[in-house]
Amino acid sequence: DQKKGGDAKADDVETLLARFPCLRVAYLEVVKDRRAAPNGAEEETEVTTRYSSVLVRKSGGAVEELSRVALPGNPILGEGKPENQNLGMAFTTGECVTMVDMNQDGYFEEALKMRNLLEEFRAADPSPGGERPVTIVGFPEHVFTQSSGFVTAIYAAMQERFFGTWWQRVQVKLDIRAHYGHPDVLDKLHFMTRGGCSKASKEINLSEDVFAGYKTMLRGGRVVHVEYHQLGKGRMTNLSEVNGFFAKLSQGAACQLMSRDLYRLNRALPPDRALSLFFSGFGFYICTAARVLTMQVTGCHCHSPSAPP
């Protein structure tokens, strides 16, 4: 479609494919089967529409098709990122898959630690039953845009250090850590047999990443967090982008209240884990609003009689 429409993104994709021979691209192909009208008219009558997921690479100066998976219908139901993840997961190899965002960077010395990171999936369950397998292995991110000099860039880096490292330690101890869009490593076999790594319903799954954590918590999986491995992360460096990002997070937290996953989790979790889940998600915004309102109300009564209103 991009080629037919003259979109420059098609040329960019082919340039990347030519520059990096190991790169593979998966895309959705829509083919409309047409046949001549039975009365012999010149116009064609559309009969069926076929959908396929196609994997391609660059070989000998031309784009070569490697694999194709027929789909029963149009798979695009909602948000773009989870649709891309679930569409391309069928072509990945191995038992684990890493969810890397487009604004991330990989360091060579960190790649040497991947062997140790994959061993985390064999870690024993410390709970009394000891039956839950490790399905998500999380690790921190290094925000390299902190050195750009903007105050908002430093603030975004500090926020990422707090949430991506310190708060993750607490969540693991409370056994409520999910998947928050970090470059976590997922057990691919576990998620492929449970509907994919993300959910893509329109609006409800606005924060699509966290539902991978909800899904594995509901289906007996376990999430761990390690700090000997990290990936680079590029964050926005202007105030409007930072504000828009936090607005998206808060909207996604509100949309989670409409999901079946959160409803089932709150019915299944014990009180301590349910309260921990509440304060680590949408409850954070409720408590923040309550604190701000309390400060405003109490601040009105703290002025001295001689002070102006």
For each residue, the residues with C-beta under 8 A, 3 or more apart:
1: 4 5 7 30
2: 5 7 9 10 13
3: 6 7 10
4: 1
5: 1 2
6: 3
7: 1 2 3 10
8: 11 12
9: 2 12 13
10: 2 3 7 13 14
11: 8 14 15
12: 8 9 15 16
13: 2 9 10 16 17 25
14: 10 11 17 18 58 63
15: 11 12 18 19
16: 12 13 19 20 23
17: 13 14 20 23 25 56 57 58 63
18: 14 15 58 61
19: 15 16
20: 16 17 23
21: 57 58
22:
23: 16 17 20 57 58
24: 55 56 57 66 91
25: 13 17 55 56 57
26: 53 54 55 56 87 88 91
27: 53 54 56
28: 51 52 53 54 71 75 76 87
29: 51 52 53 54 68
30: 1 49 50 51 74
31: 49 50 52
32: 46 48 49 50
33: 46 47 48 49 50
34: 44 45 46 47
35: 44 45 47
36: 40 41 44 45
37: 40 41 43 44 45
38:
39:
40: 36 37
41: 36 37
42:
43: 37
44: 34 35 36 37
45: 34 35 36 37
46: 32 33 34 49
47: 33 34 35
48: 32 33
49: 30 31 32 33 46 74
50: 30 31 32 33 70
51: 28 29 30 70 71 72 73 74 75
52: 28 29 31 68 69 70 71
53: 26 27 28 29 68 69 71 75 87 88 90 91
54: 26 27 28 29 65 67 68 69
55: 24 25 26 65 66 67 68 88 91
56: 17 24 25 26 27 63 64 65 66
57: 17 21 23 24 25 63 64 66
58: 14 17 18 21 23 61 62 63 64
59: 62 63 64
60: 64
61: 18 58
62: 58 59
63: 14 17 56 57 58 59
64: 56 57 58 59 60
65: 54 55 56 68
66: 24 55 56 57 91
67: 54 55 91
68: 29 52 53 54 55 65
69: 52 53 54 90 91
70: 50 51 52
71: 28 51 52 53 74 75
72: 51
73: 51
74: 30 49 51 71
75: 28 51 53 71 83 86 87
76: 28 83
77: 83 200 201 202
78: 82 83 200 201 202 203 205
79: 82 83 200 202 205 206 208
80: 83 84
81: 84 85 198 208
82: 78 79 85 86 196 197 198 199 200 205 208
83: 75 76 77 78 79 80 86 87 200
84: 80 81 87 88
85: 81 82 88 89 99 196 197 198
86: 75 82 83 89 196 197 198 200
87: 26 28 53 75 83 84 90
88: 26 53 55 84 85 91 92
89: 85 86 92 97 188 191 192 196 197
90: 53 69 87 192
91: 24 26 53 55 66 67 69 88
92: 88 89 97 188
93:
94: 97 188
95: 187 188 189
96: 118 121 185 186 187 188
97: 89 92 94 185 186 188 197
98: 183 184 185 186
99: 85 179 181 182 183 184 186 197 209
100: 104 106 183 231
101: 104 181 183 233
102:
103: 233 234 235
104: 100 101 141 183 231 232 233 234
105: 144 231 232 233 234
106: 100 110 111 231 232
107: 110 111 230 231 232
108: 111 112
109: 112 113
110: 106 107 113 114 229 230 231
111: 106 107 108 114
112: 108 109 115
113: 109 110 116 117 228 229
114: 110 111 117 118 229
115: 112 118 119
116: 113 119 120 228 229
117: 113 114 120 137 139 185 226 229
118: 96 114 115 121 185
119: 115 116 122 123
120: 116 117 123 134 137 224 226
121: 96 118 133 134 137 187
122: 119 134
123: 119 120 134 224
124: 130
125: 129 130 131 132 133 222
126: 130
127: 130 131 132 175
128:
129: 125 132
130: 124 125 126 127
131: 125 127 220
132: 125 127 129 220 221 222
133: 121 125 187 190 220 221 222
134: 120 121 122 123 137 187 221 222 223 224
135: 186 187 190 191 216 221 222 223
136: 178 179 184 185 186 187 212 213 216 221 222 223 224
137: 117 120 121 134 184 185 223 224 225 226
138: 168 177 179 182 184 223 224 225 226
139: 117 182 183 184 225 226 227 228 229 230 231
140: 161 164 165 168 182 227 230
141: 104 160 164 182 183 230 231 232 233
142: 230 231 232 233
143: 146 156 157 160 161 232 233 234 235
144: 105 147 232 233 234
145: 148 153 156 157 233 234 235 236 237
146: 143 153 154 156 157
147: 144 153
148: 145 153 237
149: 153
150: 153 154 237 238
151: 154 155
152: 155 156 236 237 238 239 242
153: 145 146 147 148 149 150 156 157 235 236 237
154: 146 150 151 157 158
155: 151 152 158 159 242
156: 143 145 146 152 153 159 160 235 236 237 242
157: 143 145 146 153 154 160 161 235
158: 154 155 161 162
159: 155 156 162 163
160: 141 143 156 157 163 164 233 235
161: 140 143 157 158 164 165 166
162: 158 159 165 166 167
163: 159 160 166 167 168 180
164: 140 141 160 161 167 168 182
165: 140 161 162 168 169 227
166: 161 162 163 169 170
167: 162 163 164 170 171 280
168: 138 140 163 164 165 171 172 177 225
169: 165 166 172 173 225
170: 166 167 173 174
171: 167 168 174 176 177 178 225 276 280
172: 168 169 175 177 223 224 225
173: 169 170
174: 170 171 177 272 273 276 280
175: 127 172 273 276
176: 171 217 273 276 277 280
177: 138 168 171 172 174 213 223 224 225
178: 136 171 210 212 213 214 217 223
179: 99 136 138 182 184 186 209 210 212 213 216 223
180: 163 209 210 213
181: 99 101 209
182: 99 138 139 140 141 164 179
183: 98 99 100 101 104 139 141 231
184: 98 99 136 137 138 139 179
185: 96 97 98 117 118 136 137
186: 96 97 98 99 135 136 179 190 191 197 212
187: 95 96 121 133 134 135 136 190 191 221
188: 89 92 94 95 96 97 191 192
189: 95 192 193
190: 133 135 186 187 193 194 216 219 221
191: 89 135 186 187 188 194 195 196 197 212 215 216
192: 89 90 188 189 196
193: 189 190
194: 190 191 215 216 219
195: 191 199 215
196: 82 85 86 89 191 192 199
197: 82 85 86 89 97 99 186 191 212
198: 81 82 85 86 205 208 209 211 212
199: 82 195 196 204 205 208 211 215 261
200: 77 78 79 82 83 86 205 208
201: 77 78 204 205
202: 77 78 79 205
203: 78 206 255
204: 199 201 255 256 258 259
205: 78 79 82 198 199 200 201 202 208 211 255 259
206: 79 203 248 251 252 255
207: 210 211 248 249 252 253 255 256
208: 79 81 82 198 199 200 205 211
209: 99 179 180 181 198 212 213
210: 178 179 180 207 213 214 252 256 281
211: 198 199 205 207 208 214 215 259 261
212: 136 178 179 186 191 197 198 209 215 216
213: 136 177 178 179 180 209 210 216 217 223
214: 178 210 211 217 218 259 261 262 265
215: 191 194 195 199 211 212 218 219 261
216: 135 136 179 190 191 194 212 213 219 220 221 222 223
217: 176 178 213 214 221 223 265
218: 214 215 261 264 265 268
219: 190 194 215 216
220: 131 132 133 216
221: 132 133 134 135 136 187 190 216 217
222: 125 132 133 134 135 136 216
223: 134 135 136 137 138 172 177 178 179 213 216 217
224: 120 123 134 136 137 138 172 177
225: 137 138 139 168 169 171 172 177
226: 117 120 137 138 139 229
227: 139 140 165 230
228: 113 116 139
229: 110 113 114 116 117 139 226
230: 107 110 139 140 141 142 227
231: 100 104 105 106 107 110 139 141 142 183
232: 104 105 106 107 141 142 143 144
233: 101 103 104 105 141 142 143 144 145 160
234: 103 104 105 143 144 145
235: 103 143 145 153 156 157 160 242
236: 145 152 153 156 241 242 245
237: 145 148 150 152 153 156 241
238: 150 152 241 242
239: 152 242 243
240: 243 244
241: 236 237 238 244 245
242: 152 155 156 235 236 238 239 245 246
243: 239 240 246 247
244: 240 241 247 248
245: 236 241 242 248 249
246: 242 243 249 250
247: 243 244 250 251
248: 206 207 244 245 251 252
249: 207 245 246 252 253
250: 246 247 253 254 285
251: 206 247 248 254 255
252: 206 207 210 248 249 255 256
253: 207 249 250 256 257 281 282 284 285
254: 250 251 257 282 285
255: 203 204 205 206 207 251 252 258 259
256: 204 207 210 252 253 259 261 262 281 282
257: 253 254 262 282
258: 204 255
259: 204 205 211 214 255 256 262 263
260: 263 264
261: 199 211 214 215 218 256 264 265
262: 214 256 257 259 265 266 281
263: 259 260 266 267
264: 218 260 261 267 268
265: 214 217 218 261 262 268 269 274 277
266: 262 263 269 274 277
267: 263 264
268: 218 264 265
269: 265 266 273 274 277
270: 273 274
271: 274 275
272: 174 275 276
273: 174 175 176 269 270 276 277
274: 265 266 269 270 271 277 278
275: 271 272 278 279
276: 171 174 175 176 272 273 279 280
277: 176 265 266 269 273 274 280 281
278: 274 275 281 282 283
279: 275 276 283 284 287
280: 167 171 174 176 276 277 283 284
281: 210 253 256 262 277 278 284
282: 253 254 256 257 278 285 286
283: 278 279 280 286 287
284: 253 279 280 281 287 288
285: 250 253 254 282 288 289
286: 282 283 289 290
287: 279 283 284 290 291
288: 284 285 291 292
289: 285 286 292 293
290: 286 287 293 294
291: 287 288 294 295
292: 288 289 295 296
293: 289 290 296 297
294: 290 291 297 298
295: 291 292 298 299
296: 292 293 299 300
297: 293 294 300 301
298: 294 295 301 302
299: 295 296 302 303
300: 296 297 303
301: 297 298
302: 298 299
303: 299 300 307 309
304: 307
305:
306:
307: 303 304
308:
309: 303
